[in-house]
Amino acid sequence: MANKTVGVIVMCMFLLATLHLSESEPEPEPAAAPAPAFEYTTCLKECITECKGSGMGNSHCEMKCDADCGAKEKDARLSVHFPDIRGDLP
């Protein structure tokens, strides 16, 4: 009986210590990332209008413009611009 009592007391002390350790100040929320300057929907609408104006079909324009504007959006979000080395090649 005494062993059970000691065990319960030790468990209660452990739980109280655990609860006390878990009480910490909340971390501040990280600053929101700045919105990229590139607008996908604007690019898509303009591209589709230009593509259809040149006589291409709707499906072709949708696929072409989605790929082009998606690549532009990805470049804008990554902000990585590689130099164009093709001009230096013979």
C-alpha positions as CSV (number, residue, x, y, z in Angstrom):
1,M,0.0,0.0,0.0
2,A,2.8,2.4,0.9
3,N,4.5,1.7,-2.5
4,K,1.3,2.6,-4.3
5,T,1.0,5.9,-2.4
6,V,4.6,6.8,-3.1
7,G,4.1,5.9,-6.8
8,V,1.0,8.2,-7.0
9,I,2.8,11.1,-5.3
10,V,5.8,10.7,-7.7
11,M,3.4,10.6,-10.7
12,C,1.7,13.7,-9.5
13,M,5.0,15.5,-9.1
14,F,6.0,14.4,-12.6
15,L,2.8,15.7,-14.1
16,L,3.0,19.0,-12.3
17,A,6.6,19.5,-13.4
18,T,5.6,18.6,-17.0
19,L,2.7,21.1,-17.0
20,H,4.9,23.8,-15.5
21,L,7.5,23.2,-18.2
22,S,5.0,23.4,-21.0
23,E,3.8,26.8,-20.0
24,S,5.9,29.2,-22.2
25,E,5.3,32.4,-24.0
26,P,3.8,32.0,-27.4
27,E,6.2,32.6,-30.3
28,P,5.6,35.8,-32.3
29,E,4.0,35.2,-35.6
30,P,6.4,35.5,-38.5
31,A,6.1,38.5,-40.7
32,A,4.0,37.9,-43.8
33,A,6.0,37.5,-46.9
34,P,5.6,40.3,-49.3
35,A,3.2,39.6,-52.2
36,P,5.0,39.1,-55.4
37,A,4.6,41.8,-58.0
38,F,3.5,39.3,-60.6
39,E,-0.2,38.7,-61.1
40,Y,-1.0,35.3,-62.6
41,T,-4.7,36.0,-63.5
42,T,-3.8,39.3,-65.2
43,C,-1.1,37.6,-67.2
44,L,-3.4,34.7,-68.2
45,K,-6.2,37.0,-69.3
46,E,-3.9,39.2,-71.4
47,C,-2.1,36.2,-72.9
48,I,-5.3,34.4,-73.9
49,T,-6.7,37.6,-75.5
50,E,-3.5,38.0,-77.6
51,C,-3.4,34.3,-78.5
52,K,-7.0,34.1,-79.6
53,G,-6.5,37.3,-81.5
54,S,-3.8,35.6,-83.5
55,G,-6.3,32.9,-84.6
56,M,-5.3,30.0,-82.3
57,G,-8.0,27.8,-80.7
58,N,-9.2,28.1,-77.1
59,S,-7.6,24.9,-75.8
60,H,-4.2,25.7,-77.4
61,C,-4.3,29.2,-75.9
62,E,-5.3,28.0,-72.4
63,M,-2.5,25.4,-72.3
64,K,0.1,27.8,-73.8
65,C,-0.8,30.7,-71.5
66,D,-1.1,28.6,-68.4
67,A,2.4,27.2,-69.0
68,D,3.9,30.7,-69.8
69,C,2.3,32.6,-66.9
70,G,3.0,29.7,-64.5
71,A,6.7,29.9,-65.4
72,K,6.7,33.7,-65.0
73,E,5.0,33.4,-61.6
74,K,7.5,30.8,-60.4
75,D,10.4,33.1,-61.5
76,A,8.8,36.1,-59.7
77,R,8.3,34.1,-56.5
78,L,11.8,32.6,-56.5
79,S,13.4,36.0,-57.4
80,V,16.3,34.1,-59.1
81,H,17.4,35.6,-62.3
82,F,20.1,33.8,-64.3
83,P,22.2,35.8,-66.7
84,D,21.5,35.1,-70.4
85,I,24.7,33.4,-71.6
86,R,23.4,32.5,-75.0
87,G,24.5,35.8,-76.4
88,D,28.1,35.1,-75.5
89,L,28.2,31.8,-77.4
90,P,29.6,31.7,-81.0
